[in-house]
Amino acid sequence: MADQTVIPVGHNWVGETWDWPLQHNDGVVKVNNTKEKFEVGLDVQFFTPNEIEVKVNGGELLIHCRHEVRSDVHGTVAREIHRAYKLPEEVDASTLKSHLTSRGVLSITANKK
């Protein structure tokens, strides 16, 4: 194996304001919690429906997206995302639904009790 060199990653953001993917009020990651419903929207455009798992465990909504190594024009890439959201107590977990749009946005919604 060839010698490896670590290349530092420069940035100009403050860690507390960062989310994956970048959240700058562009709708890529959104959480709406109103009196009527709870909704999460997440950009998962690099994943197919069978590579996305949405579960509820206790009071948490768990999202796991993963695909193995793939080749593209630049080389190879593998991706994996784990997200967890605490569900508000008034969410009716039996009404949770997830939908993947053709633009790659995963929308998860639930009604309130």
Backbone as CSV, one residue per row, in Angstrom:
resi,resn,N_x,N_y,N_z,CA_x,CA_y,CA_z,C_x,C_y,C_z
1,MET,0.847,-1.178,0.000,0.000,0.000,0.000,0.891,1.239,0.000
2,ALA,0.587,2.200,-0.811,1.374,3.429,-0.919,1.217,4.264,0.335
3,ASP,2.217,5.130,0.581,2.117,6.043,1.718,0.898,6.930,1.556
4,GLN,0.225,7.200,2.665,-0.956,8.049,2.630,-0.628,9.395,3.248
5,THR,-1.172,10.430,2.670,-1.022,11.777,3.186,-2.393,12.296,3.557
6,VAL,-2.510,12.788,4.777,-3.769,13.376,5.217,-3.814,14.816,4.731
7,ILE,-4.912,15.170,4.068,-5.103,16.527,3.563,-6.176,17.183,4.411
8,PRO,-5.841,18.236,5.165,-6.836,18.893,6.010,-7.978,19.478,5.176
9,VAL,-9.160,19.476,5.745,-10.332,20.040,5.092,-10.565,21.434,5.660
10,GLY,-10.466,22.438,4.790,-10.735,23.804,5.218,-12.228,24.078,5.227
11,HIS,-12.649,25.015,6.061,-14.072,25.371,6.100,-14.220,26.729,6.751
12,ASN,-15.390,27.311,6.559,-15.666,28.593,7.203,-17.033,28.580,7.879
13,TRP,-17.464,27.428,8.345,-18.744,27.323,9.025,-18.542,26.992,10.488
14,VAL,-19.561,27.253,11.277,-19.543,26.928,12.695,-20.268,25.601,12.858
15,GLY,-19.642,24.660,13.538,-20.174,23.308,13.676,-21.613,23.220,14.133
16,GLU,-22.033,24.123,15.033,-23.399,24.028,15.553,-24.451,24.302,14.490
17,THR,-24.096,24.975,13.405,-25.093,25.330,12.399,-25.095,24.380,11.218
18,TRP,-24.289,23.335,11.269,-24.155,22.433,10.135,-25.081,21.244,10.289
19,ASP,-25.602,20.780,9.182,-26.422,19.580,9.161,-26.126,18.880,7.853
20,TRP,-26.386,17.575,7.783,-26.135,16.875,6.533,-27.439,16.611,5.840
21,PRO,-27.583,16.830,4.570,-26.757,17.689,3.744,-26.822,19.119,4.258
22,LEU,-26.100,19.996,3.655,-26.050,21.363,4.156,-27.448,21.952,4.248
23,GLN,-27.725,22.572,5.349,-29.060,23.135,5.586,-28.961,24.651,5.597
24,HIS,-29.398,25.264,4.539,-29.395,26.716,4.426,-30.759,27.199,3.972
25,ASN,-31.803,26.702,4.610,-33.181,27.060,4.271,-33.505,26.783,2.811
26,ASP,-32.879,25.748,2.248,-33.153,25.412,0.860,-34.053,24.185,0.732
27,GLY,-34.560,23.668,1.845,-35.471,22.538,1.790,-34.786,21.199,1.685
28,VAL,-33.458,21.158,1.678,-32.756,19.885,1.548,-33.004,19.021,2.767
29,VAL,-32.930,19.606,3.946,-33.309,18.922,5.179,-34.312,19.829,5.862
30,LYS,-35.487,19.282,6.178,-36.460,20.122,6.874,-37.247,19.286,7.871
31,VAL,-37.583,19.913,8.961,-38.444,19.307,9.967,-39.531,20.315,10.265
32,ASN,-40.766,19.914,10.060,-41.924,20.757,10.381,-42.722,20.053,11.471
33,ASN,-42.987,20.757,12.533,-43.750,20.204,13.641,-44.855,21.192,13.981
34,THR,-46.051,20.931,13.450,-47.194,21.817,13.678,-48.192,21.137,14.616
35,LYS,-49.295,21.809,14.907,-50.344,21.221,15.747,-50.972,19.993,15.099
36,GLU,-51.025,19.996,13.770,-51.715,18.938,13.048,-50.823,17.763,12.646
37,LYS,-49.533,18.057,12.330,-48.694,16.969,11.844,-47.210,17.218,12.105
38,PHE,-46.456,16.140,11.967,-45.005,16.139,12.067,-44.475,15.685,10.721
39,GLU,-43.485,16.400,10.184,-42.973,16.065,8.858,-41.460,16.256,8.812
40,VAL,-40.783,15.297,8.175,-39.348,15.367,7.932,-39.133,15.228,6.439
41,GLY,-38.291,16.074,5.860,-37.906,15.967,4.455,-36.396,15.871,4.375
42,LEU,-35.877,14.910,3.614,-34.447,14.668,3.538,-34.050,14.369,2.100
43,ASP,-33.004,15.024,1.627,-32.492,14.781,0.281,-31.704,13.479,0.282
44,VAL,-32.229,12.474,-0.409,-31.566,11.166,-0.507,-31.431,10.766,-1.978
45,GLN,-31.162,11.747,-2.837,-31.179,11.519,-4.275,-30.175,10.476,-4.753
46,PHE,-29.152,10.156,-3.964,-28.158,9.184,-4.396,-28.523,7.758,-4.031
47,PHE,-29.719,7.568,-3.457,-30.138,6.251,-3.011,-31.404,5.808,-3.729
48,THR,-31.524,4.509,-3.954,-32.742,3.942,-4.528,-33.677,3.564,-3.381
49,PRO,-34.958,3.349,-3.670,-35.899,3.007,-2.594,-35.476,1.781,-1.771
50,ASN,-34.878,0.774,-2.407,-34.494,-0.419,-1.640,-33.212,-0.213,-0.823
51,GLU,-32.587,0.960,-0.917,-31.404,1.286,-0.122,-31.751,2.200,1.058
52,ILE,-33.049,2.456,1.241,-33.525,3.360,2.287,-34.388,2.571,3.263
53,GLU,-34.091,2.727,4.556,-34.873,2.057,5.594,-35.368,3.109,6.574
54,VAL,-36.666,3.092,6.847,-37.285,4.020,7.792,-37.950,3.178,8.876
55,LYS,-37.588,3.451,10.145,-38.131,2.676,11.259,-38.487,3.606,12.411
56,VAL,-39.317,3.100,13.298,-39.587,3.765,14.571,-39.116,2.823,15.661
57,ASN,-38.315,3.365,16.573,-37.829,2.587,17.703,-38.082,3.410,18.952
58,GLY,-39.043,2.968,19.745,-39.430,3.758,20.911,-39.981,5.087,20.452
59,GLY,-39.407,6.156,20.910,-39.868,7.484,20.516,-39.013,8.139,19.461
60,GLU,-38.238,7.339,18.716,-37.361,7.901,17.693,-37.708,7.412,16.299
61,LEU,-37.618,8.317,15.346,-37.719,8.000,13.931,-36.300,7.780,13.427
62,LEU,-36.013,6.608,12.877,-34.673,6.257,12.424,-34.660,6.106,10.912
63,ILE,-33.704,6.770,10.264,-33.557,6.700,8.815,-32.150,6.212,8.514
64,HIS,-32.065,5.152,7.725,-30.762,4.588,7.355,-30.748,4.422,5.838
65,CYS,-29.775,5.059,5.193,-29.599,4.958,3.744,-28.195,4.434,3.488
66,ARG,-28.073,3.468,2.586,-26.746,2.913,2.331,-26.684,2.291,0.945
67,HIS,-25.584,2.550,0.266,-25.284,1.761,-0.919,-23.806,1.422,-0.927
68,GLU,-23.531,0.250,-1.458,-22.165,-0.262,-1.514,-21.353,0.539,-2.523
69,VAL,-20.108,0.184,-2.664,-19.202,0.868,-3.579,-19.748,0.794,-4.999
70,ARG,-19.783,1.952,-5.657,-20.214,2.057,-7.054,-19.160,2.827,-7.822
71,SER,-19.071,2.529,-9.096,-18.162,3.285,-9.959,-18.923,4.402,-10.638
72,ASP,-18.261,5.552,-10.774,-18.812,6.643,-11.558,-17.688,7.203,-12.420
73,VAL,-17.919,8.319,-13.083,-16.933,8.867,-14.009,-15.654,9.320,-13.303
74,HIS,-15.719,9.512,-11.985,-14.572,10.012,-11.247,-13.822,8.922,-10.482
75,GLY,-14.385,7.743,-10.396,-13.771,6.666,-9.627,-14.846,5.834,-8.965
76,THR,-14.700,5.612,-7.651,-15.706,4.846,-6.919,-16.204,5.660,-5.733
77,VAL,-17.410,5.312,-5.296,-18.019,6.003,-4.165,-18.918,5.021,-3.409
78,ALA,-18.938,5.156,-2.085,-19.881,4.437,-1.227,-20.490,5.482,-0.305
79,ARG,-21.769,5.349,-0.020,-22.446,6.325,0.833,-23.264,5.611,1.901
80,GLU,-23.335,6.252,3.067,-24.172,5.741,4.145,-24.578,6.911,5.028
81,ILE,-25.863,6.973,5.362,-26.403,8.048,6.195,-27.237,7.413,7.302
82,HIS,-27.048,7.888,8.513,-27.900,7.525,9.643,-28.469,8.825,10.189
83,ARG,-29.789,8.907,10.290,-30.442,10.073,10.887,-31.421,9.568,11.939
84,ALA,-31.537,10.293,13.024,-32.508,9.957,14.069,-33.200,11.241,14.500
85,TYR,-34.513,11.175,14.624,-35.311,12.319,15.061,-36.175,11.867,16.226
86,LYS,-36.177,12.651,17.292,-37.064,12.364,18.418,-38.472,12.760,18.008
87,LEU,-39.387,11.808,18.094,-40.773,12.096,17.757,-41.453,12.819,18.916
88,PRO,-42.178,13.883,18.628,-42.951,14.535,19.692,-43.950,13.546,20.293
89,GLU,-44.221,13.671,21.570,-45.115,12.731,22.260,-46.493,12.655,21.634
90,GLU,-46.972,13.748,21.059,-48.331,13.773,20.513,-48.436,13.189,19.102
91,VAL,-47.328,12.662,18.548,-47.373,12.043,17.223,-48.061,10.683,17.317
92,ASP,-48.966,10.429,16.396,-49.624,9.127,16.287,-48.764,8.260,15.374
93,ALA,-47.907,7.417,15.953,-46.945,6.612,15.189,-47.620,5.694,14.180
94,SER,-48.885,5.333,14.408,-49.591,4.457,13.470,-49.897,5.158,12.149
95,THR,-49.766,6.495,12.116,-50.047,7.245,10.880,-48.781,7.603,10.109
96,LEU,-47.612,7.162,10.589,-46.359,7.473,9.893,-46.358,6.900,8.488
97,LYS,-45.985,7.736,7.530,-45.883,7.330,6.124,-44.609,7.927,5.558
98,SER,-43.968,7.189,4.655,-42.796,7.737,3.973,-43.017,7.654,2.473
99,HIS,-42.458,8.642,1.771,-42.619,8.709,0.318,-41.343,9.289,-0.281
100,LEU,-40.831,8.642,-1.312,-39.657,9.122,-2.023,-40.112,9.735,-3.338
101,THR,-39.830,11.038,-3.518,-40.247,11.709,-4.747,-39.286,11.379,-5.884
102,SER,-39.684,11.671,-7.096,-38.829,11.428,-8.259,-37.595,12.322,-8.249
103,ARG,-37.614,13.390,-7.464,-36.452,14.291,-7.339,-35.514,13.868,-6.222
104,GLY,-35.836,12.759,-5.530,-34.948,12.225,-4.508,-35.136,12.790,-3.123
105,VAL,-36.320,13.327,-2.838,-36.606,13.835,-1.490,-37.462,12.807,-0.754
106,LEU,-36.949,12.350,0.381,-37.693,11.432,1.225,-38.545,12.257,2.181
107,SER,-39.850,12.076,2.122,-40.784,12.809,2.969,-41.439,11.821,3.918
108,ILE,-41.350,12.103,5.203,-41.953,11.251,6.225,-42.925,12.123,7.016
109,THR,-44.167,11.678,7.090,-45.194,12.463,7.774,-45.963,11.605,8.775
110,ALA,-46.502,12.274,9.779,-47.373,11.604,10.764,-48.349,12.629,11.291
111,ASN,-49.556,12.170,11.580,-50.572,13.025,12.182,-50.350,13.100,13.693
112,LYS,-50.907,14.129,14.286,-50.870,14.274,15.740,-52.125,13.641,16.321
113,LYS,-52.065,13.232,17.578,-53.214,12.619,18.268,-54.234,13.672,18.605
